[in-house]
Amino acid sequence: MLIIKKVIIENYRLIKRADFRVNPDMNIFVGDNDSGKSTLLEVLSILTSGKRNGYAFDRQLKANLFNEEIRKEYIESIEDGSNGSPPKIILEAYCENSESNAKYKGTNNSQAENCPGIRIVVEFDEEYEEPYKEMINNGEIFDIPVEFYKVSYKYFSGEQVVFRNCPIKVAYIDTTRKDYSSLVPRFVIDNITEFLTQQEQIDLSTAYRNSRHAFRDNSIVKQLNQSIKENVNVGNRELAIDIKEGEVDEWKRQMSLTVDNIPFENIGFGSQNTIKVELAIKNSVAQMNAMLLEEPENNLSFSNMAKMIHRIVESREKQIFITTHSSYVANKLDLSKLLLVQNGEVFPFSDLDSGTINYFKKLPGYDTLRLVLAEKVILVEGATEELLIQRAYLDKYGKLPSADGIDVIAVGSLAFKRYCNIALLMRKPISIVTDNDGNVQENIINKYEGYLGNELLSFFYETDERLHTIEPSIVSVNLVDGALTESFLKAISRNGSMLRKNTEEVLNFMKTNKVEWALRVFDSEEKIEYPEHIKNAIKQYH
């Protein structure tokens, strides 16, 4: 069994160059759309099975498999006459050393590292050097000439890879497609073999052949073939329609699966995905040691997704690679196993401190991936602050923060440090808006010691300790001569409900209806004033 420890990719699709380590058990790829997550699973499939999208990789060579930048450079070299060398694609899986894997060990890799592994190279075949030069000279080459390319599959020892005997046995489950990845047919055939004697299988094969014979003798089939005989003439040959002749075991491949008496193909997409993962996990113990899952949360209810994650976590005999957009999946499976994919580069989260990992594992509802994937981030304590910052930004710049790529995330003050730890690991600048809770020294300076002053982290808070939460802070800046402004009273009113109330009554209402008053402000045609720390927070990214 080969356990992958590192992957190197050169010039494949979105990835110009990637060199990253992976975990021996769980690997969770996260990233925005078109960041390269699916490309990584595709590469792993090619390395472990020689297949791309279920078909032999070497039969699918196209110019668009090459990294776009590399492809463009080659085309430009043809156009300007410099005629650069046709580019290569290199895919390498470096594996852990063990005595049982000695036969796959060698230095036949780009790092000259002496370890077991698999190397796949897509390169120009020198056998076609002369016709290639002739076509170059005649101006007949306009793109990467993949028709002159070859694909080599070798272990680091130099031995040819025969994937049928490869020590990495992989199941690739793409829940975004209706592709059963042979798991269902394999389940059917395995159970026929396990639970039926040889004589019983022979009897079923005979029954299958008899059913084919009965089909030929069906009156409708006979009528159809008589019509063909009378009306179709092809070279004086007699034509007829029949069931295809199959191999001895063809009947096994014609068997299918039903779920609660419903054909597998007719049950819901989410249920299909759940069963596919379950079958992959069952098969993997004896037959597979690696699993590739594309977005396991796809088309699943929350409860079914939770069950699936539990089954994946329980399965410890294999190396698992998952792509996901779900914070629940990432948190529950272990943030330390996260690999962030951005613009074709991979950044592992294995260095995240254990306290933060355990915190989010116990509270998997937190939107950790919103922080990971966001371009710019403002963290706030709750929905009240989130609504106010959104509206303050709208009043200032005429658009919501999201229009400028700013994600305002309500996480609760207890989680601020945990999110800061993730931001520091990623080298991602973030802003934090928080209350002083009546004591700046204790609740800001002491609490965030070690975080304040870091160039990546910007803290914004009310400096007046009398204004300990957002409500009194907002009220204070909307007072004129000791009375709340008419525009503010209108903004937090519903049908004029606040217009005759005094400041204390309004403040009490705000404290006991935190989200409601903020929502009224957000929806109001009136504009209000905002405290300096709110203004400074929204100016941070301008």
N, C-alpha and C positions, 0 to 999 in steps of 0.2 A: 504493500500500500504506500503510495506517495502522498505526502502532505505538503501542499504548496506553502512556501514561506515568503516568496517574493515574486513579483511579476514585472517584466520589462516589456514595454510596447513602443514600437517606432513606426511612425507614418501610417497608422491605421485609422481611417475615418476621422473622428474629431480629435484624435490624440496624435500630436506630433512626436512627443516623447514623454513617457511616464515610467517611473522607476519607484515602486512602492512595496512595502512589506505588508503581508496579510496575516491574520490570526489563524491559528491551527484549528479553531472551532467555528466561531461565528464572525461574519463580516457583513456589515450593513452599509451599502452605498447610498448616500443621499446627495441630492443636488437639484438645481433648478431644471426645468425642461431644456433639452438640448445641451446639457452640461457634459454628457459622456457616460452616464450611468449604464444605460443599455448597451453601449459599446463595450464596456468592461465585461458584462456578462457574456456578450457575444464572443469576445476574445477568449474568455475562460472556457466557453463551449468548444471553440476551435482547438484550443490547446489540449483539452481533455477527451475530445471525441472526434476531432477532425471534421466536425460539421458546423455549418452556419445555418440557422433557421431550419434545422432538421435535415439538411442536404449536404453532400460532400463539398467542403470548402473549395477544393481545387477545381471544381466544375462551375464555380460562381464568380470567377475573376472578372472584375469590371474596373474601369478607371476610377469610378467614384468610391471604391474601397480605400483608395489612397488618401492620405491627409490632404485637404484642399490647398493648404499653403505649399506643400511639396509638389503637388500636381501642377499648381500654377507656375512655380519656379521652373519646372521641367518644360512646360508648354512655352514659356517665355524664352527659354534657351533655344528651343527649336525655331521660334519666330525670329530671334535676332542672330541666328547662325552659329551660336556658340556650342550648340548641340551637347548639352549636358548628359551625363550618364542616366539611363533609365533608373528611377528610384526603386528602393527595396521596401518591403514590409517585413519587420522582424517581431516575432512574438515569442517570449520566453517565460517558462515557469520554473523557478528555482525551488527545489524541494529539500526537505529535511533529511539529514544523513541517518542511515541505519544500515545494519548488516544485510538485511533482506533486500535493500535497494542498491547494493553495490554494483550490480550489472548495468544500472542506468547512470552510473556516476562517471564524470569526466570533466574536461575543461572546454568542451565544444559549445561555448557560449560567448556572448559579447563581453563579459566581465572576466573571462578566463578563470572563473571560480570553480574549484574542484568539488563538485557536489552532484547529486542526482538531479535530473531535470529534463524538460522537453523544449526543443527549439524548432520553431516553424519559420521558414524564410520564403517569401514570395519575391522572386528575382528574375531578371532577364536571363534567358537560356542562351548561352554562348553558341549553341548549335545553330542559331539563327543570325549570327553576326553578319554574314554576307548579305542576305536579303534585307536585313535591317539597314545596313549602310547604303544599299542601293536605293531603298525607299527614302532615306534621309536626303540623299543627293538629288532625288527626283522631286523633293518637296511633298512626299506622300504621307508623312507622319504629322499628325495634328494633335495627338494626345498620347498618353502613356500606352504603348503598344502591347496590351495584355495578351494578345494572341501569340506573342513571342516569349511569354513568361512560363515559369515552372514553379511548383511548390514542393519544398522538401520538408519532411517530418522526421526529425531525428532526436534520439535521446542525447544527453550531454556526453555519453560514452561514444557517440558516433554511430551507434546502431540505429537502423531504420525503425520507426515506430509503426507497429501494427495495432491499430486502436482496438481491435477485437480482444487482444491480449494485454492491453494497457493496464497497469496497476491502478490507475485512477478510473473508477467506474462512476459515471455522472448521470444524474437526472436533471433535465432542464425543464422547468415549469413556468410558462409565460401565462399568467392569469389575465393578461390583456387580450389574449387571442383564444379562439376556440380550437385549440390544438391539444390533442390528448397525449402527445409526446410518447405514444406507444405504451403508456402506463396501463391503460384499460385492457388492450389486447394481451399484454404481458400477464396481467392479473388473471385473465380468463384462461390462458394457456397453462400458466403455472398451477392453477387449481385443478384443471383437468388432469394434468400429469400427476399431481399429488394425491388426488382423491379417487381416481379411477385406475383399476388394474389394466394391464396390457390388453387382456381379452375384452374388457368393457370398452376400451378405446377402439378396438377393432370392430366391435359390434356397432358403435356409433358411426364409425367411418362407413360401414356397410349400409347403415340406415340413411346416411347422407347421400350415398351413391344411388340408393333406391329412390330417394326423393327427386334426384335429378332425372332418373328414368321416368318417374311419374309425371314430371313436368313435360317431357317430350310427348307422353301419351295423352296429355290433356287435350280435350276436344278443341278448345280455343286455339292452342298452339298448332294443332294439326290443321285447323282451318286457315290460320295465318300463313303457314308454310305452303299450303295448297295454293293460296292466292299469289304468293311470291313465285311459285313454280309456273303458274299460268300467265303471269304478267311481267316477269322480269327475266330477261335473257342476257346473260353475260358470257359471251364466248361459248355458247352451247353447254355451259356448266350448270348443274343443278344447285341452287342456293337454298339454304334453310336457316332458320334462327334456332339457336340452342344455347344452353348454359355453357360457359367456358369450361374446358377441361382443366382440372387443377392437379396439384401434387397430391401425394398420398395423404398428407396432413392438412390439405386445403380446408377441410371442414372446420378445423380448430380456428382458423383465421376468420371464418364466417360467423363464429359465435360472438355475441356481444353481452353487455351488462345491463341489467335492469335495476332500478332503485325503487323499492316499494311498488313493484310491478309496472314502473314507468321506464321506457327505454332511456338509457343514460343520456343520449343526445337530446332528449326532450325535457330534461329537468332544468331548473334555473341555472344560469351561468355561475352564480355564486356557489351553489351547491356542487356544481361540477368542479370548481376550483378547490373546494374543501376536500372532496373525495380524491382529486388528483394528488393533493399534498399528502393526504393520509396514505394513499397507495405508495407514494414515493418514499415516505418514512418507513412503511412496512417493508418495502423491497430493499431499502438501503442497508438495513442491518446485515443481510446476507449477500446482497448483490451489488450494492453501491456504497461508495465512501465519500461522495461529494454531491451536493445539491445546489442548483442554481434556481432562484425564485425571483421572478419579475413582478414586483408590486403585489405581495400576497394579500394586501387589504382590498384589492379590486373586487367590486361587486359583492362585498360581504357586509352583513350587518355587524354592529359593534360586538354583539355577543359571540357570533360565529368567528369573527376575527380574533377575539380573545381566546377562544378554544383552539384555533389554529396556532396561535403564538405559543400557547401552552404545550401543544404537541411538538412544535419545533424545538422549544427549550428542552423538553424531555429527551429529545433524540440527540445523544452525545457521541455516537459512533462515527460521525462524519464531519466533513468540513462544509460549512454552509455559506453561500454568498447570496445576499438579498439586496434588491433595490426597493426603495420605499419613499413615499411622500408623507407617511403617517408618523406623527410624533409619538403616538401610542406604541407603534411597532418599535421605533427606535429606542424609546425610553425603557420599554418592558424587556426587550432583548438584551439591553446593556449598552449605554452610551459609549463605553470605552471601546466597543467593537465598531464604532462608527468610522466610516471613511468618507470625508467630504469630497465631492467631485465638482470642480469649478473649471470651466474652460479647458477640459481635457486633462487637468492635473488632479492628483489625488493627495489628500491631506488626512492622515490617520489621527484619531482621537484617543489613541491608547495612552497618552500622557495625562489625560484628565484625572484630577485627584479623586480618590475613592469615595470621599464624602459626597461630592457632587454627583457621582455616578449612582450611589445608593439612594440619594435624595430623590432623583428623578425616576429611579426604578420603582420606588415606593409610591410615587405620585405621578403615574404615567399620563395624566391628563394635561400636563403642562405643555405649552407650545414650544418645545425646544427647537424644533425644526424651523419655526418661523424666525427665530433668532439666527439659526445657522444659515438659512437661505436668503434672508432679507439683505437688501443692498445697504440700507441705513436703518437704524433702530432707535426708538425712544421707549424706554421701559417706564411704566407707571404702576401705581399701587392698585388701582381698580377702575371700574367702568366709568366712574365720575370723572376722574382725571383724563381718561382716554377720550371721552366726549368733548371735554373742555379744550384739550390740546388740538383735537381735530378742528373745532370751531375757531379757535384762536388763529390757527394756521390759515383757515379759509378766509377769515376777516383780513388777515395781513397780506396774503399772497393771491387771493382770488381762486384758490383751488385747494383740494384736500391734500394732506401729506402724501398719500399713496400715489398721487399724480407725479410727485418728485422722487418716487422710489423709497419713501420713508414709511416704515411700519411702526405704528404705535401699538405696543403690546402691554396689556394689563396682566401682571404676574403676581402681585402681592409683595409687600416689603420683605417678608421672610425669605423670598426666593431671589432677591436682588444679588446677593453674593454668589449664588450658584450660577446665575446667568453671567455675572462678571467673569467667573472662572472660565466659562465656555468662550466668552469674547476674548479673553486674554490668550487662551490657547490658539484661537483662530487669528489673532492679531487683527480683530475687527473693532473699530471704534464704535462705542455706543453711548447713549445719553440716559441718565436715570433721573426721574422727577419723583421726589419723595417728601413726606411731611417731616417737620422737626419734632412733632409730638411734645412740644413744650420744653425741650432741652436739646439745644444744638450740640453741645459738647458730648453729651451721653449718646444721643440718638443719631448723630451724624458723624462727628469727628472720631469718637471712640469706636463706634460701631463699624465704620468703614475704614479703619486704620489699615494701611497696607494697600488700599484701593484708591483713596483720595490722592490726587497728585499724579496718578498714572496718566500718561498722555492719551491712552486709548479710552479712558473712562471719564465722563463728564457728569458731575452731580449738580443738580439744581434743586434748591429748597428755599423755603421762606426763612429769612434771617431773624425776623421778629418772633421771639418765643411766645408772645401772647397770642399769636395767630398760629396755633399748633396744628390745625388741619386745613384742608382746602377751603372749607366753608367760610370761616372767619377771615381767611386771607382774601377770598373773592369779595366778600362784603366790604372789607376795609377800603378797597380801591374803587368801589362804586358808591361811596359816600361823598356828598357835597354839602358842606355846612352842617354835618351831622345827620343828614337824611339821605336815604337811598334815592338814587336818580330814578326818574320816571321810566327811562328806557330800560333800566335793570328790572324794575318791578313788572314792566310789561313782558320782558323776556322770560321771567320765571312764572308768569301768571298763566292760568288757563281760564279763559273767559273773564279776565280781569280779577281773578280771585285774590291776588296779592296787593292790589293797588291801594287798599285802605289799611293795610297792616303796617305796624311799626317795625323797626329794625330787629328788635328782639324776637318778635313773632316770625318774621321772615327767616331769621337765622335758625330758629327752632324747627321750622318747617324743612329747611335745607338739611339739617343734621339728621332728621328722622326720615327723609325722603331723598337720599343721596343721588340715586340714579335718575329719579323722576325729575328733579329740578335741573340736572345737567342735560337731560334729554330735551327739556323745554327750551333751554338756552340754545342747544344745538339746532333745534328746529325753528327758532324765532326769527322774525324779520328784523328785530331790534339787535343792535350790537351792544356789547357790554365791555367793561374794562377788565384787564387781566393783570395779576401780580407780576412783578419783575422777573421772578424765577421762571414763570411760564413763558413770558416773552423771550427770555434768554434761551430757553430750551428750543423754541421753534426757530430762533435765529442761528442755532448751532451749525446747521447744514447750509447756510447761505453766506 
